[in-house]
Amino acid sequence: MSRNSQHFLTGPHAGVPRSYEMLKEEHEVAVLGAPQGSGPLMSTVVNIQPETAVPDHIVWSLFNTLFFNVCCLGFVAFAYSVKSRDRKMAGDVIGARSYASTAKCLNIWALVLGLLIIFGAIISAITISIISVT
């Protein structure tokens, strides 16, 4: 055997030909993993993106659906809020922001129109009662 073709074995079995015990030991190392003290330390880095806060306005939409559902604007806003939450859970932040913006706009319109109708009804009732007294 020439000097260039020698096999270098380290550890307790140096210089001993490969035997059943050595193969068994190598199998155990492969199954159980390398001992803690051997080899360079390897590390794994997991980058977790910070959760961006995208408001989905679902509570506001539910409130408008129950109390200020003028022309079904509250219900449509609730549907967009649910879509926004689904997009946020899927990791699509841009889509979630788009749906949330639409839900916010619809909620504002539903609230304003609902309040105008309520105030209009109150003022009309007061005006009618004042006119009927005189």
N, CA, C and O atoms as CSV, one atom per row, in Angstrom:
chain,resi,resn,atom,element,x,y,z
A,1,MET,N,N,0.836,-1.165,0.000
A,1,MET,CA,C,0.000,0.000,0.000
A,1,MET,C,C,0.884,1.232,0.000
A,1,MET,O,O,1.790,1.349,0.826
A,2,SER,N,N,0.632,2.143,-0.913
A,2,SER,CA,C,1.451,3.343,-0.963
A,2,SER,C,C,1.001,4.327,0.101
A,2,SER,O,O,-0.068,4.187,0.695
A,3,ARG,N,N,1.827,5.306,0.324
A,3,ARG,CA,C,1.542,6.294,1.352
A,3,ARG,C,C,0.318,7.136,1.008
A,3,ARG,O,O,-0.383,7.586,1.915
A,4,ASN,N,N,0.044,7.359,-0.262
A,4,ASN,CA,C,-1.072,8.203,-0.683
A,4,ASN,C,C,-2.416,7.499,-0.561
A,4,ASN,O,O,-3.442,8.174,-0.485
A,5,SER,N,N,-2.449,6.203,-0.540
A,5,SER,CA,C,-3.714,5.489,-0.521
A,5,SER,C,C,-4.106,4.980,0.867
A,5,SER,O,O,-5.019,4.164,0.987
A,6,GLN,N,N,-3.433,5.448,1.906
A,6,GLN,CA,C,-3.772,4.994,3.242
A,6,GLN,C,C,-5.081,5.615,3.694
A,6,GLN,O,O,-5.398,6.756,3.357
A,7,HIS,N,N,-5.833,4.841,4.464
A,7,HIS,CA,C,-7.077,5.340,5.041
A,7,HIS,C,C,-6.765,5.857,6.434
A,7,HIS,O,O,-6.098,5.183,7.218
A,8,PHE,N,N,-7.236,7.026,6.733
A,8,PHE,CA,C,-6.999,7.599,8.047
A,8,PHE,C,C,-8.239,7.414,8.894
A,8,PHE,O,O,-9.308,7.923,8.556
A,9,LEU,N,N,-8.108,6.704,9.968
A,9,LEU,CA,C,-9.197,6.486,10.911
A,9,LEU,C,C,-8.813,7.141,12.222
A,9,LEU,O,O,-7.675,7.025,12.675
A,10,THR,N,N,-9.750,7.818,12.818
A,10,THR,CA,C,-9.491,8.445,14.095
A,10,THR,C,C,-10.363,7.809,15.145
A,10,THR,O,O,-11.358,7.161,14.822
A,11,GLY,N,N,-10.010,7.981,16.362
A,11,GLY,CA,C,-10.825,7.459,17.440
A,11,GLY,C,C,-10.261,6.160,17.967
A,11,GLY,O,O,-9.106,5.827,17.700
A,12,PRO,N,N,-11.074,5.414,18.725
A,12,PRO,CA,C,-10.580,4.198,19.373
A,12,PRO,C,C,-10.270,3.071,18.392
A,12,PRO,O,O,-9.563,2.130,18.752
A,13,HIS,N,N,-10.779,3.140,17.167
A,13,HIS,CA,C,-10.581,2.055,16.208
A,13,HIS,C,C,-9.507,2.387,15.179
A,13,HIS,O,O,-9.537,1.821,14.087
A,14,ALA,N,N,-8.558,3.275,15.472
A,14,ALA,CA,C,-7.515,3.644,14.521
A,14,ALA,C,C,-6.590,2.449,14.288
A,14,ALA,O,O,-6.109,1.830,15.237
A,15,GLY,N,N,-6.360,2.148,13.070
A,15,GLY,CA,C,-5.470,1.063,12.711
A,15,GLY,C,C,-6.131,-0.299,12.699
A,15,GLY,O,O,-5.504,-1.267,12.268
A,16,VAL,N,N,-7.356,-0.420,13.148
A,16,VAL,CA,C,-8.071,-1.686,13.181
A,16,VAL,C,C,-8.906,-1.779,11.914
A,16,VAL,O,O,-9.594,-0.818,11.570
A,17,PRO,N,N,-8.869,-2.904,11.208
A,17,PRO,CA,C,-9.695,-3.009,10.003
A,17,PRO,C,C,-11.176,-2.920,10.363
A,17,PRO,O,O,-11.580,-3.208,11.490
A,18,ARG,N,N,-11.961,-2.520,9.389
A,18,ARG,CA,C,-13.399,-2.369,9.623
A,18,ARG,C,C,-13.988,-3.712,10.020
A,18,ARG,O,O,-13.760,-4.727,9.361
A,19,SER,N,N,-14.723,-3.702,11.072
A,19,SER,CA,C,-15.333,-4.932,11.547
A,19,SER,C,C,-16.811,-4.681,11.795
A,19,SER,O,O,-17.319,-3.577,11.600
A,20,TYR,N,N,-17.484,-5.735,12.231
A,20,TYR,CA,C,-18.913,-5.647,12.515
A,20,TYR,C,C,-19.196,-4.627,13.603
A,20,TYR,O,O,-20.161,-3.869,13.505
A,21,GLU,N,N,-18.368,-4.600,14.637
A,21,GLU,CA,C,-18.581,-3.666,15.741
A,21,GLU,C,C,-18.457,-2.228,15.262
A,21,GLU,O,O,-19.222,-1.363,15.686
A,22,MET,N,N,-17.519,-1.974,14.399
A,22,MET,CA,C,-17.319,-0.627,13.907
A,22,MET,C,C,-18.497,-0.198,13.021
A,22,MET,O,O,-18.975,0.931,13.128
A,23,LEU,N,N,-18.953,-1.081,12.165
A,23,LEU,CA,C,-20.102,-0.755,11.335
A,23,LEU,C,C,-21.341,-0.516,12.199
A,23,LEU,O,O,-22.142,0.376,11.919
A,24,LYS,N,N,-21.490,-1.327,13.258
A,24,LYS,CA,C,-22.618,-1.157,14.170
A,24,LYS,C,C,-22.541,0.201,14.848
A,24,LYS,O,O,-23.553,0.882,15.012
A,25,GLU,N,N,-21.324,0.592,15.243
A,25,GLU,CA,C,-21.150,1.895,15.897
A,25,GLU,C,C,-21.461,3.029,14.928
A,25,GLU,O,O,-22.111,4.001,15.311
A,26,GLU,N,N,-21.014,2.925,13.696
A,26,GLU,CA,C,-21.306,3.953,12.704
A,26,GLU,C,C,-22.799,4.054,12.447
A,26,GLU,O,O,-23.320,5.152,12.257
A,27,HIS,N,N,-23.496,2.919,12.437
A,27,HIS,CA,C,-24.943,2.935,12.256
A,27,HIS,C,C,-25.633,3.646,13.421
A,27,HIS,O,O,-26.568,4.422,13.225
A,28,GLU,N,N,-25.147,3.362,14.655
A,28,GLU,CA,C,-25.739,4.032,15.819
A,28,GLU,C,C,-25.510,5.527,15.768
A,28,GLU,O,O,-26.402,6.299,16.119
A,29,VAL,N,N,-24.333,5.951,15.339
A,29,VAL,CA,C,-24.042,7.380,15.226
A,29,VAL,C,C,-24.937,8.011,14.172
A,29,VAL,O,O,-25.428,9.125,14.352
A,30,ALA,N,N,-25.149,7.290,13.062
A,30,ALA,CA,C,-25.996,7.834,12.002
A,30,ALA,C,C,-27.436,7.948,12.469
A,30,ALA,O,O,-28.128,8.900,12.107
A,31,VAL,N,N,-27.902,6.991,13.270
A,31,VAL,CA,C,-29.291,7.012,13.728
A,31,VAL,C,C,-29.481,8.014,14.857
A,31,VAL,O,O,-30.433,8.793,14.843
A,32,LEU,N,N,-28.582,7.997,15.830
A,32,LEU,CA,C,-28.743,8.842,17.011
A,32,LEU,C,C,-28.171,10.238,16.831
A,32,LEU,O,O,-28.508,11.140,17.598
A,33,GLY,N,N,-27.343,10.432,15.871
A,33,GLY,CA,C,-26.720,11.728,15.676
A,33,GLY,C,C,-25.312,11.703,16.229
A,33,GLY,O,O,-24.948,10.821,17.007
A,34,ALA,N,N,-24.537,12.668,15.824
A,34,ALA,CA,C,-23.150,12.739,16.260
A,34,ALA,C,C,-23.098,13.126,17.728
A,34,ALA,O,O,-24.010,13.785,18.226
A,35,PRO,N,N,-22.038,12.722,18.430
A,35,PRO,CA,C,-21.893,13.133,19.820
A,35,PRO,C,C,-21.801,14.651,19.921
A,35,PRO,O,O,-21.421,15.328,18.966
A,36,GLN,N,N,-22.150,15.167,21.074
A,36,GLN,CA,C,-22.216,16.616,21.266
A,36,GLN,C,C,-20.867,17.297,21.116
A,36,GLN,O,O,-20.814,18.441,20.665
A,37,GLY,N,N,-19.795,16.645,21.473
A,37,GLY,CA,C,-18.497,17.302,21.465
A,37,GLY,C,C,-17.777,17.229,20.133
A,37,GLY,O,O,-16.730,17.861,19.997
A,38,SER,N,N,-18.266,16.502,19.147
A,38,SER,CA,C,-17.511,16.323,17.917
A,38,SER,C,C,-17.942,17.319,16.848
A,38,SER,O,O,-19.121,17.659,16.746
A,39,GLY,N,N,-17.000,17.774,16.070
A,39,GLY,CA,C,-17.283,18.606,14.911
A,39,GLY,C,C,-17.576,20.053,15.261
A,39,GLY,O,O,-17.779,20.396,16.426
A,40,PRO,N,N,-17.595,20.890,14.247
A,40,PRO,CA,C,-17.899,22.305,14.486
A,40,PRO,C,C,-19.373,22.478,14.837
A,40,PRO,O,O,-20.226,21.696,14.416
A,41,LEU,N,N,-19.644,23.494,15.599
A,41,LEU,CA,C,-21.025,23.776,15.981
A,41,LEU,C,C,-21.764,24.395,14.808
A,41,LEU,O,O,-21.268,25.317,14.162
A,42,MET,N,N,-22.929,23.889,14.546
A,42,MET,CA,C,-23.769,24.401,13.463
A,42,MET,C,C,-24.955,25.107,14.093
A,42,MET,O,O,-25.484,24.655,15.108
A,43,SER,N,N,-25.366,26.188,13.510
A,43,SER,CA,C,-26.535,26.889,14.031
A,43,SER,C,C,-27.490,27.184,12.886
A,43,SER,O,O,-27.090,27.338,11.732
A,44,THR,N,N,-28.736,27.256,13.236
A,44,THR,CA,C,-29.775,27.560,12.265
A,44,THR,C,C,-30.424,28.868,12.665
A,44,THR,O,O,-30.814,29.046,13.819
A,45,VAL,N,N,-30.540,29.773,11.728
A,45,VAL,CA,C,-31.157,31.060,11.990
A,45,VAL,C,C,-32.485,31.098,11.256
A,45,VAL,O,O,-32.545,30.887,10.045
A,46,VAL,N,N,-33.549,31.371,11.999
A,46,VAL,CA,C,-34.872,31.486,11.415
A,46,VAL,C,C,-35.299,32.933,11.513
A,46,VAL,O,O,-35.441,33.477,12.608
A,47,ASN,N,N,-35.502,33.550,10.372
A,47,ASN,CA,C,-35.955,34.938,10.358
A,47,ASN,C,C,-37.472,34.964,10.385
A,47,ASN,O,O,-38.127,34.474,9.466
A,48,ILE,N,N,-38.020,35.532,11.434
A,48,ILE,CA,C,-39.466,35.651,11.555
A,48,ILE,C,C,-39.818,37.110,11.308
A,48,ILE,O,O,-39.359,38.013,12.008
A,49,GLN,N,N,-40.637,37.308,10.303
A,49,GLN,CA,C,-41.041,38.662,9.972
A,49,GLN,C,C,-41.954,39.205,11.052
A,49,GLN,O,O,-42.827,38.487,11.540
A,50,PRO,N,N,-41.770,40.460,11.434
A,50,PRO,CA,C,-42.654,41.016,12.455
A,50,PRO,C,C,-44.081,41.095,11.925
A,50,PRO,O,O,-44.320,41.459,10.774
A,51,GLU,N,N,-44.991,40.754,12.775
A,51,GLU,CA,C,-46.403,40.764,12.373
A,51,GLU,C,C,-46.834,42.211,12.163
A,51,GLU,O,O,-46.798,43.025,13.085
A,52,THR,N,N,-47.233,42.509,10.959
A,52,THR,CA,C,-47.701,43.854,10.680
A,52,THR,C,C,-49.152,43.958,11.111
A,52,THR,O,O,-49.977,43.091,10.821
A,53,ALA,N,N,-49.431,45.017,11.796
A,53,ALA,CA,C,-50.779,45.209,12.320
A,53,ALA,C,C,-51.652,45.805,11.215
A,53,ALA,O,O,-51.546,46.989,10.895
A,54,VAL,N,N,-52.503,44.979,10.645
A,54,VAL,CA,C,-53.461,45.426,9.645
A,54,VAL,C,C,-54.831,45.349,10.297
A,54,VAL,O,O,-55.343,44.252,10.519
A,55,PRO,N,N,-55.432,46.484,10.606
A,55,PRO,CA,C,-56.760,46.429,11.234
A,55,PRO,C,C,-57.793,45.951,10.228
A,55,PRO,O,O,-57.831,46.430,9.094
A,56,ASP,N,N,-58.625,45.013,10.637
A,56,ASP,CA,C,-59.624,44.492,9.707
A,56,ASP,C,C,-61.007,45.089,9.949
A,56,ASP,O,O,-61.916,44.834,9.159
A,57,HIS,N,N,-61.200,45.867,11.000
A,57,HIS,CA,C,-62.450,46.588,11.303
A,57,HIS,C,C,-63.650,45.653,11.420
A,57,HIS,O,O,-64.771,46.041,11.090
A,58,ILE,N,N,-63.426,44.435,11.882
A,58,ILE,CA,C,-64.516,43.454,11.905
A,58,ILE,C,C,-65.555,43.781,12.973
A,58,ILE,O,O,-66.746,43.552,12.764
A,59,VAL,N,N,-65.119,44.315,14.115
A,59,VAL,CA,C,-66.077,44.656,15.181
A,59,VAL,C,C,-66.937,45.839,14.748
A,59,VAL,O,O,-68.151,45.835,14.953
A,60,TRP,N,N,-66.317,46.838,14.156
A,60,TRP,CA,C,-67.046,47.996,13.659
A,60,TRP,C,C,-68.039,47.570,12.576
A,60,TRP,O,O,-69.172,48.049,12.547
A,61,SER,N,N,-67.619,46.682,11.697
A,61,SER,CA,C,-68.499,46.198,10.636
A,61,SER,C,C,-69.676,45.405,11.201
A,61,SER,O,O,-70.801,45.521,10.715
A,62,LEU,N,N,-69.413,44.610,12.218
A,62,LEU,CA,C,-70.500,43.857,12.851
A,62,LEU,C,C,-71.489,44.816,13.521
A,62,LEU,O,O,-72.699,44.615,13.428
A,63,PHE,N,N,-70.990,45.848,14.190
A,63,PHE,CA,C,-71.858,46.860,14.802
A,63,PHE,C,C,-72.726,47.536,13.744
A,63,PHE,O,O,-73.935,47.685,13.925
A,64,ASN,N,N,-72.101,47.945,12.637
A,64,ASN,CA,C,-72.865,48.601,11.565
A,64,ASN,C,C,-73.856,47.637,10.908
A,64,ASN,O,O,-74.936,48.051,10.488
A,65,THR,N,N,-73.498,46.375,10.821
A,65,THR,CA,C,-74.423,45.389,10.259
A,65,THR,C,C,-75.663,45.253,11.132
A,65,THR,O,O,-76.779,45.151,10.621
A,66,LEU,N,N,-75.470,45.251,12.442
A,66,LEU,CA,C,-76.599,45.066,13.358
A,66,LEU,C,C,-77.426,46.326,13.554
A,66,LEU,O,O,-78.648,46.241,13.673
A,67,PHE,N,N,-76.786,47.501,13.592
A,67,PHE,CA,C,-77.505,48.713,13.971
A,67,PHE,C,C,-77.633,49.768,12.875
A,67,PHE,O,O,-78.629,50.492,12.856
A,68,PHE,N,N,-76.684,49.885,11.975
A,68,PHE,CA,C,-76.733,50.907,10.921
A,68,PHE,C,C,-76.565,50.269,9.551
A,68,PHE,O,O,-75.628,50.596,8.822
A,69,ASN,N,N,-77.447,49.380,9.203
A,69,ASN,CA,C,-77.314,48.639,7.955
A,69,ASN,C,C,-78.081,49.351,6.835
A,69,ASN,O,O,-78.994,48.790,6.230
A,70,VAL,N,N,-77.684,50.600,6.576
A,70,VAL,CA,C,-78.336,51.397,5.539
A,70,VAL,C,C,-77.901,50.875,4.179
A,70,VAL,O,O,-76.707,50.805,3.887
A,71,CYS,N,N,-78.866,50.512,3.355
A,71,CYS,CA,C,-78.607,49.984,2.006
A,71,CYS,C,C,-77.621,48.810,2.051
A,71,CYS,O,O,-76.853,48.614,1.109
A,72,CYS,N,N,-77.638,48.047,3.113
A,72,CYS,CA,C,-76.767,46.876,3.302
A,72,CYS,C,C,-75.282,47.232,3.311
A,72,CYS,O,O,-74.440,46.367,3.070
A,73,LEU,N,N,-74.950,48.500,3.587
A,73,LEU,CA,C,-73.546,48.891,3.614
A,73,LEU,C,C,-72.810,48.214,4.774
A,73,LEU,O,O,-71.641,47.850,4.641
A,74,GLY,N,N,-73.485,48.047,5.897
A,74,GLY,CA,C,-72.854,47.379,7.037
A,74,GLY,C,C,-72.519,45.930,6.725
A,74,GLY,O,O,-71.454,45.438,7.097
A,75,PHE,N,N,-73.432,45.251,6.042
A,75,PHE,CA,C,-73.206,43.852,5.688
A,75,PHE,C,C,-72.057,43.719,4.693
A,75,PHE,O,O,-71.223,42.822,4.822
A,76,VAL,N,N,-72.011,44.595,3.716
A,76,VAL,CA,C,-70.927,44.552,2.725
A,76,VAL,C,C,-69.593,44.867,3.403
A,76,VAL,O,O,-68.571,44.256,3.091
A,77,ALA,N,N,-69.612,45.830,4.338
A,77,ALA,CA,C,-68.388,46.142,5.087
A,77,ALA,C,C,-67.940,44.935,5.904
A,77,ALA,O,O,-66.743,44.665,6.007
A,78,PHE,N,N,-68.888,44.211,6.480
A,78,PHE,CA,C,-68.546,43.010,7.248
A,78,PHE,C,C,-67.908,41.950,6.339
A,78,PHE,O,O,-66.953,41.281,6.734
A,79,ALA,N,N,-68.442,41.803,5.123
A,79,ALA,CA,C,-67.868,40.839,4.173
A,79,ALA,C,C,-66.432,41.224,3.814
A,79,ALA,O,O,-65.564,40.355,3.738
A,80,TYR,N,N,-66.174,42.505,3.594
A,80,TYR,CA,C,-64.816,42.954,3.281
A,80,TYR,C,C,-63.896,42.790,4.489
A,80,TYR,O,O,-62.712,42.496,4.323
A,81,SER,N,N,-64.415,42.973,5.689
A,81,SER,CA,C,-63.603,42.772,6.891
A,81,SER,C,C,-63.180,41.313,7.026
A,81,SER,O,O,-62.040,41.026,7.391
A,82,VAL,N,N,-64.086,40.402,6.736
A,82,VAL,CA,C,-63.761,38.976,6.798
A,82,VAL,C,C,-62.721,38.634,5.726
A,82,VAL,O,O,-61.799,37.859,5.978
A,83,LYS,N,N,-62.874,39.213,4.530
A,83,LYS,CA,C,-61.885,38.985,3.472
A,83,LYS,C,C,-60.518,39.522,3.890
A,83,LYS,O,O,-59.491,38.902,3.612
A,84,SER,N,N,-60.509,40.674,4.558
A,84,SER,CA,C,-59.261,41.257,5.031
A,84,SER,C,C,-58.593,40.344,6.048
A,84,SER,O,O,-57.378,40.146,6.001
A,85,ARG,N,N,-59.372,39.789,6.961
A,85,ARG,CA,C,-58.820,38.878,7.967
A,85,ARG,C,C,-58.277,37.609,7.304
A,85,ARG,O,O,-57.228,37.104,7.704
A,86,ASP,N,N,-58.975,37.097,6.305
A,86,ASP,CA,C,-58.503,35.908,5.590
A,86,ASP,C,C,-57.183,36.178,4.872
A,86,ASP,O,O,-56.279,35.343,4.906
A,87,ARG,N,N,-57.067,37.315,4.234
A,87,ARG,CA,C,-55.834,37.679,3.535
A,87,ARG,C,C,-54.689,37.841,4.530
A,87,ARG,O,O,-53.556,37.451,4.249
A,88,LYS,N,N,-54.989,38.422,5.704
A,88,LYS,CA,C,-53.955,38.603,6.715
A,88,LYS,C,C,-53.465,37.246,7.222
A,88,LYS,O,O,-52.266,37.064,7.428
A,89,MET,N,N,-54.373,36.296,7.423
A,89,MET,CA,C,-53.983,34.960,7.874
A,89,MET,C,C,-53.202,34.204,6.801
A,89,MET,O,O,-52.374,33.350,7.116
A,90,ALA,N,N,-53.465,34.519,5.542
A,90,ALA,CA,C,-52.751,33.870,4.446
A,90,ALA,C,C,-51.384,34.509,4.201
A,90,ALA,O,O,-50.581,33.982,3.431
A,91,GLY,N,N,-51.119,35.645,4.855
A,91,GLY,CA,C,-49.834,36.310,4.703
A,91,GLY,C,C,-49.795,37.359,3.623
A,91,GLY,O,O,-48.728,37.907,3.343
A,92,ASP,N,N,-50.923,37.659,3.006
A,92,ASP,CA,C,-50.994,38.670,1.953
A,92,ASP,C,C,-51.333,40.010,2.589
A,92,ASP,O,O,-52.504,40.371,2.709
A,93,VAL,N,N,-50.297,40.750,2.999
A,93,VAL,CA,C,-50.501,42.002,3.720
A,93,VAL,C,C,-51.093,43.073,2.808
A,93,VAL,O,O,-51.930,43.863,3.245
A,94,ILE,N,N,-50.674,43.107,1.562
A,94,ILE,CA,C,-51.173,44.127,0.629
A,94,ILE,C,C,-52.662,43.908,0.363
A,94,ILE,O,O,-53.438,44.863,0.380
A,95,GLY,N,N,-53.064,42.671,0.119
A,95,GLY,CA,C,-54.477,42.368,-0.089
A,95,GLY,C,C,-55.300,42.653,1.156
A,95,GLY,O,O,-56.425,43.144,1.060
A,96,ALA,N,N,-54.743,42.346,2.333
A,96,ALA,CA,C,-55.449,42.614,3.589
A,96,ALA,C,C,-55.662,44.107,3.780
A,96,ALA,O,O,-56.735,44.534,4.208
A,97,ARG,N,N,-54.647,44.902,3.466
A,97,ARG,CA,C,-54.796,46.368,3.595
A,97,ARG,C,C,-55.840,46.901,2.626
A,97,ARG,O,O,-56.603,47.802,2.972
A,98,SER,N,N,-55.881,46.359,1.426
A,98,SER,CA,C,-56.846,46.805,0.434
A,98,SER,C,C,-58.279,46.525,0.891
A,98,SER,O,O,-59.137,47.406,0.844
A,99,TYR,N,N,-58.527,45.285,1.334
A,99,TYR,CA,C,-59.864,44.935,1.818
A,99,TYR,C,C,-60.224,45.718,3.074
A,99,TYR,O,O,-61.375,46.117,3.246
A,100,ALA,N,N,-59.241,45.943,3.961
A,100,ALA,CA,C,-59.499,46.701,5.188
A,100,ALA,C,C,-59.840,48.152,4.870
A,100,ALA,O,O,-60.695,48.749,5.525
A,101,SER,N,N,-59.180,48.716,3.876
A,101,SER,CA,C,-59.473,50.097,3.481
A,101,SER,C,C,-60.889,50.218,2.924
A,101,SER,O,O,-61.601,51.175,3.229
A,102,THR,N,N,-61.290,49.255,2.117
A,102,THR,CA,C,-62.649,49.256,1.576
A,102,THR,C,C,-63.673,49.082,2.692
A,102,THR,O,O,-64.708,49.748,2.690
A,103,ALA,N,N,-63.395,48.195,3.646
A,103,ALA,CA,C,-64.304,47.986,4.779
A,103,ALA,C,C,-64.426,49.252,5.620
A,103,ALA,O,O,-65.515,49.590,6.083
A,104,LYS,N,N,-63.316,49.950,5.817
A,104,LYS,CA,C,-63.334,51.197,6.596
A,104,LYS,C,C,-64.191,52.255,5.903
A,104,LYS,O,O,-64.997,52.929,6.546
A,105,CYS,N,N,-64.015,52.394,4.604
A,105,CYS,CA,C,-64.800,53.364,3.838
A,105,CYS,C,C,-66.292,53.039,3.910
A,105,CYS,O,O,-67.115,53.927,4.131
A,106,LEU,N,N,-66.633,51.774,3.725
A,106,LEU,CA,C,-68.040,51.368,3.797
A,106,LEU,C,C,-68.608,51.561,5.200
A,106,LEU,O,O,-69.772,51.935,5.348
A,107,ASN,N,N,-67.806,51.310,6.227
A,107,ASN,CA,C,-68.250,51.533,7.600
A,107,ASN,C,C,-68.522,53.007,7.872
A,107,ASN,O,O,-69.499,53.351,8.538
A,108,ILE,N,N,-67.665,53.869,7.361
A,108,ILE,CA,C,-67.880,55.316,7.542
A,108,ILE,C,C,-69.176,55.745,6.879
A,108,ILE,O,O,-69.971,56.474,7.472
A,109,TRP,N,N,-69.392,55.292,5.644
A,109,TRP,CA,C,-70.628,55.648,4.942
A,109,TRP,C,C,-71.860,55.085,5.647
A,109,TRP,O,O,-72.870,55.778,5.764
A,110,ALA,N,N,-71.794,53.865,6.110
A,110,ALA,CA,C,-72.933,53.268,6.811
A,110,ALA,C,C,-73.232,54.022,8.098
A,110,ALA,O,O,-74.397,54.255,8.422
A,111,LEU,N,N,-72.202,54.404,8.829
A,111,LEU,CA,C,-72.395,55.133,10.082
A,111,LEU,C,C,-72.962,56.520,9.840
A,111,LEU,O,O,-73.906,56.933,10.514
A,112,VAL,N,N,-72.398,57.236,8.890
A,112,VAL,CA,C,-72.868,58.598,8.602
A,112,VAL,C,C,-74.314,58.580,8.102
A,112,VAL,O,O,-75.148,59.342,8.590
A,113,LEU,N,N,-74.612,57.716,7.134
A,113,LEU,CA,C,-75.982,57.650,6.617
A,113,LEU,C,C,-76.974,57.184,7.688
A,113,LEU,O,O,-78.092,57.693,7.760
A,114,GLY,N,N,-76.572,56.232,8.507
A,114,GLY,CA,C,-77.434,55.762,9.586
A,114,GLY,C,C,-77.722,56.861,10.593
A,114,GLY,O,O,-78.865,57.026,11.020
A,115,LEU,N,N,-76.689,57.622,10.982
A,115,LEU,CA,C,-76.895,58.730,11.920
A,115,LEU,C,C,-77.744,59.832,11.301
A,115,LEU,O,O,-78.591,60.410,11.982
A,116,LEU,N,N,-77.532,60.131,10.022
A,116,LEU,CA,C,-78.369,61.145,9.356
A,116,LEU,C,C,-79.837,60.715,9.334
A,116,LEU,O,O,-80.723,61.540,9.555
A,117,ILE,N,N,-80.097,59.461,9.076
A,117,ILE,CA,C,-81.476,58.969,9.056
A,117,ILE,C,C,-82.087,59.052,10.456
A,117,ILE,O,O,-83.236,59.467,10.611
A,118,ILE,N,N,-81.323,58.661,11.465
A,118,ILE,CA,C,-81.843,58.723,12.840
A,118,ILE,C,C,-82.096,60.169,13.252
A,118,ILE,O,O,-83.167,60.478,13.775
A,119,PHE,N,N,-81.135,61.059,13.027
A,119,PHE,CA,C,-81.337,62.466,13.384
A,119,PHE,C,C,-82.457,63.089,12.564
A,119,PHE,O,O,-83.227,63.902,13.075
A,120,GLY,N,N,-82.550,62.712,11.302
A,120,GLY,CA,C,-83.646,63.216,10.466
A,120,GLY,C,C,-85.001,62.758,10.995
A,120,GLY,O,O,-85.958,63.532,11.005
A,121,ALA,N,N,-85.085,61.509,11.432
A,121,ALA,CA,C,-86.349,60.995,11.984
A,121,ALA,C,C,-86.693,61.698,13.291
A,121,ALA,O,O,-87.859,62.006,13.535
A,122,ILE,N,N,-85.698,61.955,14.133
A,122,ILE,CA,C,-85.952,62.652,15.410
A,122,ILE,C,C,-86.395,64.092,15.154
A,122,ILE,O,O,-87.360,64.558,15.760
A,123,ILE,N,N,-85.716,64.785,14.281
A,123,ILE,CA,C,-86.083,66.176,13.979
A,123,ILE,C,C,-87.458,66.230,13.331
A,123,ILE,O,O,-88.247,67.124,13.638
A,124,SER,N,N,-87.758,65.299,12.450
A,124,SER,CA,C,-89.090,65.257,11.822
A,124,SER,C,C,-90.169,65.003,12.867
A,124,SER,O,O,-91.228,65.628,12.822
A,125,ALA,N,N,-89.919,64.100,13.800
A,125,ALA,CA,C,-90.911,63.817,14.843
A,125,ALA,C,C,-91.127,65.033,15.731
A,125,ALA,O,O,-92.261,65.336,16.103
A,126,ILE,N,N,-90.064,65.724,16.069
A,126,ILE,CA,C,-90.194,66.936,16.895
A,126,ILE,C,C,-90.945,68.013,16.127
A,126,ILE,O,O,-91.822,68.670,16.687
A,127,THR,N,N,-90.619,68.201,14.865
A,127,THR,CA,C,-91.280,69.225,14.052
A,127,THR,C,C,-92.773,68.906,13.908
A,127,THR,O,O,-93.610,69.801,14.028
A,128,ILE,N,N,-93.103,67.672,13.658
A,128,ILE,CA,C,-94.518,67.270,13.489
A,128,ILE,C,C,-95.264,67.474,14.810
A,128,ILE,O,O,-96.404,67.938,14.812
A,129,SER,N,N,-94.629,67.130,15.926
A,129,SER,CA,C,-95.318,67.310,17.205
A,129,SER,C,C,-95.502,68.786,17.532
A,129,SER,O,O,-96.514,69.141,18.138
A,130,ILE,N,N,-94.585,69.651,17.167
A,130,ILE,CA,C,-94.725,71.090,17.410
A,130,ILE,C,C,-95.814,71.661,16.504
A,130,ILE,O,O,-96.616,72.484,16.947
A,131,ILE,N,N,-95.850,71.244,15.270
A,131,ILE,CA,C,-96.866,71.751,14.334
A,131,ILE,C,C,-98.254,71.294,14.745
A,131,ILE,O,O,-99.206,72.068,14.650
A,132,SER,N,N,-98.393,70.053,15.199
A,132,SER,CA,C,-99.705,69.540,15.565
A,132,SER,C,C,-100.229,70.184,16.863
A,132,SER,O,O,-101.441,70.210,17.073
A,133,VAL,N,N,-99.373,70.690,17.716
A,133,VAL,CA,C,-99.794,71.347,18.959
A,133,VAL,C,C,-100.316,72.747,18.634
A,133,VAL,O,O,-101.264,73.201,19.276
A,134,THR,N,N,-99.755,73.416,17.701
A,134,THR,CA,C,-100.174,74.793,17.408
A,134,THR,C,C,-101.341,74.864,16.496
A,134,THR,O,O,-101.800,75.957,16.165
